[in-house]
Amino acid sequence: VPVQRDRPTSDMFPVVRNSRTLSRHVTTWSPVGAAFNAQQRKVDLFQKNVGLFGVPALSTPAGFEVAQQRALRETEQLVEIACNNPPGALTVETFDQLSDSLCKVADLADFVKVGHPDPAFRDAAEKACINIGTVVERLNTNVELCRSLKNLLDNKEVLDSLDPDTRRVAELFMFDFEISGIHLDESKVRKAVSLNVNLLDLNNEFLNGTHLPNRIEKTALPEHIRHCFSIDGNSIQIGGLHADSPDELVREAAYKIFLFPNSSLLLCLDDLLTCRNELAKLVGYESFAHRALNGTMAKTPETVMKFLELLTDKLSDRTAKDFNLMRDMKMKMNSRSTVLMPWDHSYFSSAVRAERYKIDPSLYSPYFSLGACMEGLNMLFSQLLGVSFRNEQPMAGEVWSEEVRKLAVVHETEGLLGYIYCDFFRRPDKPHQDCHFTIQGGRLKKDGEYQHPVVVLMLSLPPPTRSTPTLLNPGMMENLFHEMGHAMHSMLGRTRYQHVTGTRCSTDFAEVPSILMEFFATDYRVVNQFARHYQTGQPLPKSMVSRLCESKRICGAADTQLQVFYAALDQVYHGKPQNRSTTDILKKIQEKFYGLPYVPNTAWQLRFSHLIGYGAKYYSYLMSRAIASMVWRQCFQKDPFNRDMGERYRREMLAHGGSKEPMLMVQGKELTLSLFFLALLSTTYPFFSIVVPASCYGYACNR
């Protein structure tokens, strides 16, 4: 409830100097906390427009064409250098410069096409993504360019002279050539390029469709629930599942309408999967899943499916008990139906937790103001890694919304590491999703300077008001910590080559740093350092944190089983063609891997946006959680602020980005599917009293 004040306030909240004094106002915030608990200072309109992210050309949408042309000119020059110089380290450096030049446009455009509020910017960015993507596919089938790299890899004397990182990057570039079909004859190469270009269009079409709301005539819904949705004239627009609504009819209506099949999007998904499979077969793989998993920790789709089936088998009894708990809760709340449906899962799992542990998110939110959470992250990174945030005021035109905050990430001895743009607040036409975008990768430049990484973190939080800061529920707080884990991976991945910077690593390893941050977010010793009431300054009682952590045991198996279902569906879609509709496949996989019934005339797969960025790799979240639990248990469970462990974590894991094989960082020789399973279950679900062998914890323990 907004605090009533005797007089209006400006952008900042009043402060009290004694944090122990009870007050109706907030306590003293650090500059970082204050920046996120206040409304953003307005940009000086008389400043010169510096362009998005400080790129002068991008002061207008037309600047994307200018940026493209500049990148293409650089590309021509670098291809010439790569093809005409003798094989050596310069070859790899030139390839990386080539990658960097194109990525600076493509990565930035990849964010702008979904994150910018101006349709003109979004359209220009989408065209840039397609144009640059087309150039990349042609370069990946450029025989002369490939030959220059092959000459290096085939020359043992030259290869032996390269440092391990340079050799690894050379091999990764060659891998890109191979999966693009460089070994094919000329006609098949043209076909591969055509398929890849077609996939760029299909990916964009499907991704855009996953976020579009569905409409229905207003009269089709009972009058007493219409106000729960967006009303537009005589129609109602439903853009989400409303899974947390206490009204069962609202949840059911949202589920059936939002997931109602869109015939054109179904065709798009069919074409996308067919095109991916055709491309994989053309370049020599059994399926797209085999192609996608080559180079990951899992290696093959067979390994992934064994992992998912093992989880399903071991979780089955506990999952059934969880669903029974939800079903009992549904009956207890006098539902009009006793059958547990998919639209009930989220609501009743939360209801069971709330009843058993008296968890009311509204009681936690006052302690988790956005400013307090950012102070907590700042404190944690400072103690663990010697890294802190510095709030900077963006220049005119630098950001796409006045609500975006800019953070400089600074190390206590190394200085500036990079920049994080925090796009945290809801606005019209902004995707309702939490994600991390790389805008510019880090790399060592020719002049010896380091190119600082630049990233965007996107969340969907309510904006602050003049009287109340943004208040997060526990789930939002965990999501913030998760996404900041990705950002710090990008900031601390001080690689020589941008091709392997930060999160540019194996997908099933990229989620490890972010999931590890969730463990910090639910540890009382960490939470106690920052969770304080935004009005009184009182810390969050330990009993409330304990109850919140204990509550995670409830329905954990069912929640994991839902993720297993998503991962299995992703695998089957990208495996060998089934000669059945994607909806029929979904029905079968849902029956085998989930446990709640399929709802007729729905097509959940059309909202599965991860099929684009995580095609055949959605299992990564589960496998990464297993690895993160290993790191947590060995390194941070005893002391989450241990500086030595923090430095080791950076040195042996984060710093390498994708320049080292992931299994070398998690002691791969001893890791098996069973150990992944045990690590996942022993930490996430304490009802499994399992001890994972110490020799399999952590990373590079006995190198």
matplotlib code that plots the C-alpha trace (Angstrom):
import matplotlib.pyplot as plt

x = [0.0, 1.5, 2.7, 0.7, 3.1, 2.6, 4.1, 4.9, 8.3, 10.6, 12.3, 14.0, 12.5, 13.3, 16.0, 16.8, 20.4, 20.0, 19.0, 17.8, 15.3, 11.7, 10.3, 7.6, 10.4, 13.2, 16.6, 19.7, 20.4, 23.8, 24.0, 23.2, 20.2, 19.0, 19.2, 16.8, 14.5, 13.9, 12.4, 15.0, 16.5, 15.3, 17.9, 18.9, 17.0, 19.7, 22.4, 23.6, 22.0, 24.8, 22.8, 21.8, 24.6, 26.7, 26.8, 26.4, 24.8, 21.9, 20.4, 17.7, 16.4, 18.2, 21.5, 21.2, 21.8, 24.9, 26.1, 25.5, 27.5, 30.4, 30.5, 30.3, 33.3, 35.3, 34.3, 35.6, 38.9, 39.3, 38.4, 41.1, 43.7, 42.7, 42.9, 46.2, 48.4, 50.4, 48.8, 49.5, 48.0, 47.2, 44.7, 42.7, 42.9, 41.6, 38.7, 37.8, 37.9, 35.6, 33.2, 33.4, 32.6, 29.5, 28.4, 28.5, 25.7, 23.8, 23.8, 22.7, 20.0, 18.9, 18.0, 16.6, 14.1, 12.4, 13.3, 12.9, 9.5, 9.6, 8.3, 10.6, 13.7, 12.3, 11.7, 15.1, 16.8, 15.0, 16.1, 19.7, 19.5, 18.4, 20.9, 23.9, 22.7, 22.7, 26.3, 27.4, 25.9, 27.7, 31.0, 30.5, 30.4, 33.3, 35.7, 38.7, 38.2, 37.8, 41.0, 43.0, 41.9, 42.4, 46.0, 46.6, 45.0, 46.8, 50.2, 51.5, 54.4, 52.2, 49.5, 52.0, 53.2, 49.7, 48.6, 45.7, 43.0, 44.0, 44.0, 40.6, 39.1, 40.6, 38.9, 35.6, 35.7, 36.4, 33.5, 31.2, 32.4, 31.7, 28.2, 27.4, 28.3, 31.6, 32.5, 29.6, 29.7, 28.8, 25.1, 24.6, 26.5, 24.1, 21.2, 22.6, 22.9, 19.4, 18.1, 20.0, 18.6, 15.1, 15.5, 16.3, 12.9, 11.1, 12.8, 11.7, 8.2, 7.8, 9.4, 7.2, 4.2, 4.9, 4.4, 1.2, -1.9, -5.1, -8.5, -12.0, -15.4, -16.2, -19.5, -17.8, -16.6, -18.7, -19.2, -17.7, -14.2, -13.9, -12.2, -9.3, -8.2, -7.4, -10.6, -10.4, -13.8, -15.9, -13.1, -10.9, -7.1, -5.3, -1.6, -0.6, -1.7, -2.8, -1.5, -1.4, -5.0, -7.1, -10.1, -10.2, -12.3, -9.8, -7.0, -9.0, -10.2, -6.7, -5.2, -7.7, -7.7, -4.0, -3.0, -5.7, -4.0, -3.0, -3.0, -0.4, 1.9, 1.4, 2.5, 5.5, 6.6, 6.2, 8.3, 10.9, 11.4, 11.4, 14.0, 16.2, 16.0, 16.7, 19.8, 21.1, 20.7, 22.3, 25.5, 25.8, 23.9, 21.1, 18.9, 19.0, 19.3, 22.6, 23.9, 22.9, 24.4, 27.7, 30.1, 28.0, 28.6, 25.8, 27.2, 24.2, 20.4, 20.6, 22.4, 19.9, 16.9, 18.5, 19.0, 15.4, 14.1, 16.2, 14.8, 11.2, 11.7, 13.3, 10.8, 7.7, 6.5, 7.3, 5.7, 2.5, 2.5, 2.9, 0.0, -2.1, -1.2, -2.3, -5.5, -6.3, -5.8, -8.1, -10.8, -10.2, -10.7, -14.1, -13.2, -16.0, -13.9, -11.7, -9.6, -6.2, -5.6, -2.5, -3.8, -3.8, -0.2, 1.4, -1.5, -2.0, 1.7, 2.0, -1.1, 0.3, 3.5, 1.7, -0.5, 2.2, 4.8, 2.6, 4.2, 2.4, 4.5, 2.9, 4.6, 8.0, 7.8, 8.3, 11.7, 12.7, 12.6, 14.5, 17.1, 17.7, 18.2, 20.6, 22.5, 22.6, 24.1, 26.6, 27.6, 27.9, 30.0, 32.2, 32.9, 33.3, 35.0, 36.1, 33.6, 31.1, 28.4, 28.6, 25.4, 25.9, 23.5, 22.9, 23.4, 20.7, 19.7, 21.9, 19.0, 15.6, 13.5, 14.0, 13.5, 16.6, 19.5, 23.2, 25.7, 29.4, 31.0, 34.3, 37.0, 38.8, 42.3, 41.6, 39.2, 36.3, 35.2, 32.1, 28.6, 25.2, 22.0, 19.1, 15.8, 13.8, 10.3, 7.2, 5.9, 3.5, 4.8, 7.7, 8.0, 7.0, 10.2, 13.4, 16.6, 20.2, 21.4, 25.1, 25.5, 29.3, 31.6, 34.9, 38.2, 41.8, 42.4, 45.5, 46.5, 46.6, 43.4, 40.5, 37.2, 34.7, 31.7, 28.3, 25.0, 21.4, 19.3, 15.6, 13.0, 9.3, 8.9, 6.4, 8.0, 8.5, 6.0, 6.7, 5.7, 6.7, 9.8, 9.5, 8.8, 9.7, 8.2, 10.6, 10.3, 11.2, 14.1, 15.5, 15.0, 17.0, 19.8, 19.6, 19.9, 22.7, 24.6, 24.6, 25.7, 28.6, 29.6, 29.9, 31.7, 34.3, 34.9, 38.2, 39.0, 41.4, 38.8, 35.3, 34.1, 34.3, 33.6, 31.4, 28.2, 29.4, 30.1, 28.3, 24.6, 24.4, 27.2, 26.0, 23.2, 25.6, 26.6, 23.0, 21.6, 24.4, 23.2, 19.8, 21.5, 22.9, 19.4, 17.9, 20.7, 19.8, 23.3, 23.2, 19.6, 20.1, 22.7, 20.2, 16.6, 15.2, 11.8, 11.6, 9.7, 11.1, 14.6, 13.9, 15.7, 13.7, 13.2, 15.2, 12.1, 10.6, 13.6, 13.8, 10.1, 10.6, 13.6, 11.8, 8.8, 10.8, 10.8, 7.0, 6.0, 9.6, 9.4, 6.3, 7.9, 11.0, 8.9, 7.3, 10.8, 11.6, 8.4, 9.5, 13.0, 11.7, 9.3, 12.2, 14.3, 11.5, 10.7, 14.3, 14.9, 14.0, 10.8, 7.7, 5.2, 2.7, 1.5, 3.4, 0.2, -0.1, 3.6, 2.9, 0.0, 2.1, 5.1, 2.9, 1.3, 4.7, 6.7, 4.3, 1.2, -1.5, -3.9, -3.7, -6.4, -8.2, -7.9, -4.7, -1.2, 1.2, 4.1, 3.2, 4.2, 7.5, 9.8, 12.9, 12.5, 14.4, 17.3, 17.5, 16.5, 17.3, 19.1, 16.3, 17.6, 20.4, 18.6, 18.4, 22.0, 23.3, 21.4, 23.1, 26.5, 25.6, 24.7, 28.1, 29.9, 27.7, 28.2, 31.9, 32.7, 30.1, 27.7, 30.0, 30.7, 28.8, 31.2, 34.5, 36.8, 39.3, 36.5, 35.1, 38.4, 38.9, 35.4, 36.3, 39.8, 38.8, 35.3, 34.0, 37.2, 37.3, 34.0, 33.8, 37.6, 37.8, 35.9, 33.1, 33.9, 37.4, 35.9, 33.6, 36.0, 34.3, 36.1, 34.2, 30.8, 28.1, 24.3, 23.7, 25.9, 24.3, 21.0, 22.2, 23.7, 20.5, 18.2, 20.4, 20.5, 17.2, 15.1, 16.4, 14.1, 16.7, 19.4, 22.2, 25.9, 27.6, 31.3, 33.5, 35.8, 33.0, 32.2, 33.3, 35.6, 39.2, 39.8, 42.7, 44.2]
y = [0.0, 3.4, 5.4, 8.6, 11.6, 15.0, 16.6, 15.4, 13.9, 14.4, 11.5, 10.2, 8.9, 10.6, 8.7, 8.2, 8.0, 5.4, 2.1, 0.7, 3.5, 2.5, 4.9, 5.2, 6.1, 4.1, 3.6, 5.1, 3.4, 3.1, 4.9, 1.6, 0.9, 4.5, 4.3, 1.4, 2.5, 5.9, 7.1, 7.6, 11.1, 12.6, 12.8, 16.4, 17.1, 19.5, 16.8, 15.5, 12.1, 9.6, 6.7, 3.4, 2.0, 5.0, 4.0, 7.3, 5.8, 4.3, 7.7, 6.7, 3.4, 4.1, 3.8, 0.0, 0.1, 2.3, -0.2, -3.1, -1.5, -0.7, -4.3, -5.7, -3.5, -4.7, -8.3, -8.1, -6.7, -9.3, -12.2, -11.0, -11.0, -14.4, -16.0, -14.4, -14.6, -17.7, -19.9, -18.9, -17.1, -14.1, -16.4, -17.1, -13.4, -12.4, -14.9, -13.5, -9.9, -11.0, -12.6, -9.6, -7.1, -9.0, -9.8, -6.2, -5.5, -8.8, -9.1, -5.5, -5.9, -9.2, -7.2, -4.2, -6.2, -7.4, -4.8, -1.4, 0.3, 2.0, -0.3, 1.5, 0.5, -3.0, -3.5, -2.1, -4.3, -7.4, -6.7, -6.3, -9.7, -11.4, -9.6, -10.3, -13.8, -14.4, -13.1, -15.4, -18.5, -17.6, -17.1, -20.5, -22.1, -20.0, -22.7, -20.4, -19.0, -22.6, -23.6, -20.9, -22.4, -26.0, -25.1, -24.0, -27.1, -29.5, -27.9, -29.7, -27.3, -24.3, -25.9, -26.8, -23.2, -22.0, -21.4, -23.7, -20.9, -20.0, -23.7, -24.2, -21.2, -22.4, -25.8, -24.1, -22.1, -25.2, -26.9, -24.1, -24.7, -28.5, -28.2, -25.7, -28.3, -27.0, -30.6, -30.8, -30.3, -26.9, -27.6, -29.0, -26.0, -23.7, -25.8, -25.5, -21.8, -21.6, -23.7, -21.6, -18.3, -19.8, -20.7, -17.1, -16.1, -19.1, -18.4, -14.8, -15.7, -18.4, -16.3, -13.3, -15.6, -17.1, -13.7, -12.6, -12.5, -14.2, -12.5, -13.6, -11.9, -10.3, -12.1, -15.5, -15.0, -14.7, -11.1, -11.4, -12.4, -10.1, -7.4, -9.8, -9.5, -6.6, -5.4, -3.9, -2.7, -5.8, -8.3, -9.5, -9.9, -12.6, -12.5, -15.0, -18.0, -16.1, -19.1, -17.5, -16.2, -17.5, -17.7, -21.2, -20.0, -17.2, -19.8, -22.2, -19.5, -18.0, -21.5, -22.5, -19.1, -18.3, -21.8, -22.1, -23.3, -20.8, -22.5, -20.3, -20.7, -24.5, -24.5, -22.3, -24.7, -27.7, -25.9, -24.9, -28.4, -29.9, -27.3, -28.0, -31.7, -31.3, -29.2, -31.6, -34.6, -32.6, -31.9, -35.5, -35.9, -38.3, -35.5, -31.9, -32.9, -34.8, -31.7, -29.4, -31.5, -32.1, -30.1, -30.0, -31.8, -34.3, -35.0, -37.0, -37.0, -40.5, -39.4, -36.6, -38.9, -41.4, -38.5, -37.5, -41.0, -41.6, -38.5, -39.5, -43.0, -41.9, -39.0, -40.9, -41.8, -38.4, -36.6, -38.6, -37.6, -34.0, -34.1, -35.7, -32.8, -30.3, -32.3, -32.4, -28.7, -28.1, -30.1, -28.3, -25.0, -26.1, -26.2, -26.9, -29.8, -32.4, -33.2, -31.6, -29.8, -28.2, -24.7, -25.8, -26.8, -23.5, -22.2, -25.2, -26.0, -22.4, -22.9, -26.1, -24.3, -21.3, -23.4, -25.6, -22.9, -19.8, -18.4, -15.2, -13.4, -10.1, -10.4, -10.9, -8.2, -5.1, -6.6, -7.2, -3.7, -3.7, -1.3, -3.6, -6.6, -4.7, -3.7, -7.4, -8.3, -5.5, -6.6, -10.3, -9.7, -7.2, -9.8, -12.8, -11.3, -7.7, -6.4, -3.6, -1.7, 2.0, 3.7, 5.9, 8.4, 7.4, 10.0, 11.2, 8.5, 5.9, 3.9, 2.9, 3.8, 6.4, 3.7, 1.8, 2.0, 1.7, 0.0, 0.1, -3.1, -2.2, -4.4, -3.2, -3.5, -4.1, -1.2, -1.2, -4.6, -3.7, -2.4, -3.8, -2.0, -2.9, -2.9, -4.1, -2.5, -3.5, -1.3, -1.9, -4.2, -5.4, -9.2, -10.6, -12.6, -12.5, -12.8, -11.7, -10.3, -9.9, -6.6, -6.6, -9.4, -8.9, -9.5, -8.5, -5.9, -5.4, -2.3, -4.4, -2.8, -5.0, -4.5, -4.2, -6.5, -4.9, -6.7, -6.1, -7.7, -7.7, -8.3, -7.6, -5.8, -3.2, 0.3, 2.4, 5.1, 8.4, 6.8, 3.1, 1.4, -1.7, -4.6, -8.1, -11.3, -14.2, -15.6, -12.3, -11.9, -15.3, -14.4, -11.2, -13.2, -15.7, -13.2, -11.3, -14.6, -14.5, -10.9, -11.5, -14.5, -12.0, -9.4, -11.8, -13.9, -12.2, -14.2, -13.3, -14.0, -12.7, -15.9, -17.6, -14.7, -15.1, -17.0, -18.0, -21.5, -24.8, -24.2, -26.9, -25.1, -21.5, -21.8, -23.0, -19.5, -18.2, -21.2, -21.0, -17.5, -19.0, -20.9, -17.6, -16.0, -18.6, -18.8, -16.9, -15.7, -13.9, -12.7, -11.4, -9.0, -7.1, -7.9, -5.1, -3.4, -0.5, 1.6, 0.6, -0.7, -3.9, -7.0, -10.0, -12.4, -15.5, -17.6, -16.2, -17.1, -20.6, -21.2, -20.0, -22.4, -25.3, -24.7, -25.4, -29.1, -29.2, -30.1, -29.9, -33.2, -32.2, -28.9, -30.7, -33.2, -30.4, -29.3, -32.8, -32.8, -29.6, -31.0, -34.3, -32.6, -30.5, -33.6, -35.5, -32.5, -32.3, -36.0, -38.2, -37.1, -38.6, -38.2, -36.9, -33.4, -31.4, -31.5, -35.3, -35.5, -33.2, -35.4, -38.5, -36.8, -35.1, -38.5, -40.1, -37.4, -35.2, -36.7, -34.1, -34.5, -32.8, -30.2, -30.6, -27.8, -26.4, -26.2, -25.3, -25.9, -22.6, -20.7, -22.7, -19.8, -21.7, -23.9, -21.1, -20.3, -23.7, -26.0, -29.6, -28.0, -27.2, -30.0, -27.6, -26.1, -29.5, -30.5, -27.1, -27.2, -30.5, -28.9, -25.7, -27.8, -29.5, -26.1, -24.8, -27.8, -27.9, -24.2, -22.0, -24.0, -23.7, -20.0, -18.1, -15.1, -17.1, -14.8, -17.6, -19.7, -16.7, -16.0, -19.7, -19.8, -16.9, -18.2, -21.7, -21.3, -17.8, -16.4, -19.1, -18.4, -21.1, -21.3, -24.5, -27.7, -27.6, -31.1, -30.1, -27.6, -30.1, -33.0, -34.9, -38.2, -39.2, -37.6, -40.0, -39.6, -41.1, -38.6, -35.7, -37.1, -37.4, -33.9, -32.4, -34.2, -34.0, -30.2, -29.2, -31.8, -32.6, -35.5, -37.4, -38.0, -38.7, -38.0, -37.3, -38.3, -35.4, -36.1, -35.2, -31.8, -28.5, -27.9, -28.8, -30.2, -32.4, -31.1]
z = [0.0, -0.9, 2.1, 2.7, 3.0, 4.4, 1.3, -2.2, -2.8, -5.8, -7.6, -4.4, -1.2, 2.1, 4.1, 7.7, 8.8, 11.5, 9.8, 13.1, 13.7, 12.8, 10.2, 7.6, 5.1, 3.6, 5.0, 3.5, 0.1, -1.6, -5.0, -6.7, -4.5, -4.8, -8.6, -8.8, -6.1, -7.7, -10.9, -13.5, -14.0, -17.3, -20.1, -21.0, -24.2, -25.4, -25.4, -28.8, -29.7, -29.4, -30.9, -29.3, -27.1, -28.1, -31.8, -33.6, -36.7, -34.7, -33.8, -36.4, -37.8, -41.0, -39.2, -39.3, -43.0, -42.4, -39.8, -42.1, -45.0, -42.7, -41.4, -44.9, -46.1, -43.1, -43.9, -47.5, -46.2, -43.5, -45.9, -48.2, -45.3, -44.1, -47.5, -48.5, -45.4, -44.5, -41.8, -38.2, -35.2, -37.5, -39.3, -36.2, -35.1, -38.5, -38.3, -34.8, -36.1, -38.9, -36.4, -34.2, -37.0, -38.0, -34.4, -33.4, -35.8, -35.6, -31.8, -31.3, -33.9, -32.3, -29.1, -30.8, -32.9, -29.7, -27.1, -28.8, -28.4, -31.8, -34.6, -37.1, -35.1, -34.7, -38.4, -39.3, -36.8, -38.1, -41.6, -40.4, -38.6, -41.8, -44.0, -41.6, -41.1, -44.8, -45.1, -42.3, -44.0, -47.2, -45.4, -43.6, -47.1, -48.6, -49.8, -50.1, -46.5, -45.2, -47.0, -45.2, -41.9, -43.0, -44.0, -40.4, -38.8, -41.2, -40.5, -37.4, -36.9, -37.0, -34.9, -32.2, -32.0, -31.1, -27.5, -26.4, -26.7, -30.2, -31.2, -29.6, -31.4, -34.8, -34.2, -33.4, -36.6, -38.5, -36.8, -38.0, -41.6, -41.3, -39.9, -42.7, -45.3, -46.6, -47.6, -50.1, -53.8, -55.2, -55.8, -52.3, -50.8, -52.5, -51.2, -47.6, -47.9, -49.2, -46.3, -43.7, -45.2, -45.2, -41.5, -40.7, -41.9, -40.3, -37.0, -37.0, -38.0, -35.3, -32.6, -33.3, -33.3, -29.9, -28.3, -30.2, -28.1, -29.1, -29.4, -28.7, -28.8, -25.5, -25.3, -25.4, -21.8, -18.6, -17.7, -14.2, -15.5, -18.5, -16.4, -15.8, -19.4, -21.8, -23.5, -26.9, -28.2, -28.6, -28.2, -25.4, -25.9, -24.0, -24.1, -21.3, -19.2, -16.1, -14.3, -10.8, -10.9, -7.9, -10.2, -11.8, -14.7, -15.5, -15.6, -17.8, -20.2, -20.5, -21.1, -23.8, -25.6, -25.4, -26.5, -29.2, -32.4, -35.0, -38.4, -40.0, -37.1, -37.1, -40.7, -39.8, -37.1, -39.5, -42.1, -39.5, -38.2, -41.8, -42.9, -39.9, -40.5, -44.2, -43.5, -40.9, -43.3, -46.1, -44.1, -42.8, -39.5, -38.6, -37.4, -36.4, -32.7, -33.6, -35.4, -32.5, -29.8, -31.5, -29.3, -26.2, -22.9, -23.7, -27.2, -28.5, -28.3, -27.1, -24.0, -23.4, -23.7, -21.3, -18.8, -19.2, -18.9, -15.8, -14.2, -15.1, -13.7, -10.4, -9.9, -10.8, -7.3, -5.9, -8.9, -8.3, -4.7, -5.7, -8.1, -5.3, -3.0, -5.6, -6.3, -2.6, -2.3, -5.3, -3.6, -0.3, -2.1, -3.3, -7.0, -9.4, -10.7, -8.9, -11.9, -11.9, -15.2, -16.7, -15.9, -12.2, -11.8, -11.0, -8.9, -6.7, -6.2, -4.8, -2.8, -1.2, -0.3, 1.1, 3.3, 4.7, 5.3, 5.5, 2.3, 1.2, -1.5, -0.5, 2.9, 1.3, -1.4, 0.9, 1.9, -1.7, -3.2, -6.5, -5.0, -2.0, -4.3, -6.5, -3.3, -2.4, -5.7, -5.5, -2.0, -3.0, -6.1, -4.1, -1.4, -3.7, -6.8, -5.9, -8.5, -7.9, -9.9, -10.7, -11.8, -14.9, -16.4, -20.1, -22.8, -25.1, -27.6, -25.8, -24.4, -26.0, -22.9, -20.2, -17.6, -18.6, -16.1, -17.1, -14.9, -15.2, -13.8, -12.1, -10.5, -7.5, -9.2, -12.9, -13.4, -15.8, -17.0, -19.1, -19.1, -18.2, -19.5, -17.2, -19.0, -16.0, -16.3, -18.1, -21.0, -23.9, -26.7, -24.6, -24.5, -21.1, -20.6, -18.6, -20.7, -21.3, -24.6, -25.6, -27.4, -27.7, -26.8, -25.0, -26.8, -26.8, -29.5, -31.6, -29.7, -26.4, -25.1, -24.1, -25.9, -23.0, -23.1, -23.2, -22.4, -21.8, -19.0, -19.7, -17.0, -16.7, -13.4, -12.3, -12.5, -9.3, -8.5, -6.7, -3.4, -3.8, -5.2, -7.4, -5.0, -6.1, -5.0, -4.1, -7.7, -9.3, -6.9, -7.9, -11.6, -11.1, -9.5, -12.4, -15.2, -13.3, -13.3, -17.1, -17.1, -14.8, -17.0, -19.8, -17.7, -16.3, -19.3, -20.2, -23.3, -26.0, -28.7, -28.8, -30.6, -27.1, -24.8, -21.8, -22.5, -26.0, -24.8, -24.9, -24.3, -21.6, -19.8, -20.3, -17.7, -14.9, -13.7, -13.8, -11.9, -9.4, -8.6, -7.6, -4.8, -3.4, -3.7, -1.4, 1.2, 4.4, 5.0, 1.7, 1.8, 5.4, 4.0, 1.8, 2.4, 4.4, 4.6, 2.2, 4.8, 8.1, 7.3, 9.3, 8.0, 6.7, 9.7, 9.4, 10.0, 6.8, 4.8, 6.3, 5.5, 1.9, 1.4, 3.1, 0.9, -2.2, -1.2, -1.8, -5.4, -6.5, -8.3, -10.3, -11.2, -12.4, -14.3, -16.2, -17.3, -18.3, -20.5, -22.3, -22.8, -24.2, -26.5, -27.8, -28.4, -30.3, -32.5, -33.6, -33.8, -36.8, -38.5, -36.9, -39.8, -37.3, -36.5, -33.8, -31.7, -31.9, -30.9, -28.0, -26.8, -26.7, -25.0, -22.5, -21.6, -21.1, -19.5, -17.6, -16.1, -16.5, -19.4, -22.8, -23.3, -26.7, -29.2, -27.7, -29.1, -26.3, -28.7, -30.5, -27.3, -26.9, -27.9, -26.7, -29.8, -31.6, -29.4, -27.7, -30.5, -29.3, -26.2, -23.8, -21.6, -20.8, -17.9, -16.1, -16.8, -15.8, -12.6, -11.8, -12.4, -10.5, -7.5, -7.6, -7.6, -4.8, -2.6, -2.9, -3.1, -1.5, 0.7, 3.7, 3.2, 0.4, 0.8, 0.5, -1.5, -2.3, -3.8, -5.6, -7.2, -8.1, -9.6, -11.8, -12.7, -13.5, -14.9, -15.7, -17.2, -20.0, -21.6, -24.3, -24.8, -22.8, -23.1, -20.4, -19.2, -18.4, -16.0, -14.3, -14.2, -17.0, -16.9, -13.7, -14.5, -15.6, -16.2, -12.8, -11.1, -13.0, -11.7, -8.1, -8.1, -9.4, -6.9, -3.8, -3.8, -5.3, -3.5, -0.1, 0.4, -1.6, 1.0, -1.5, -1.2, -4.4, -4.4, -3.6, -6.5, -8.9, -7.5, -8.9, -11.7, -12.6, -9.1, -9.9, -13.1]

ax = plt.figure().add_subplot(projection="3d")
ax.plot(x, y, z, "-o")
ax.set_aspect("equal")
plt.show()
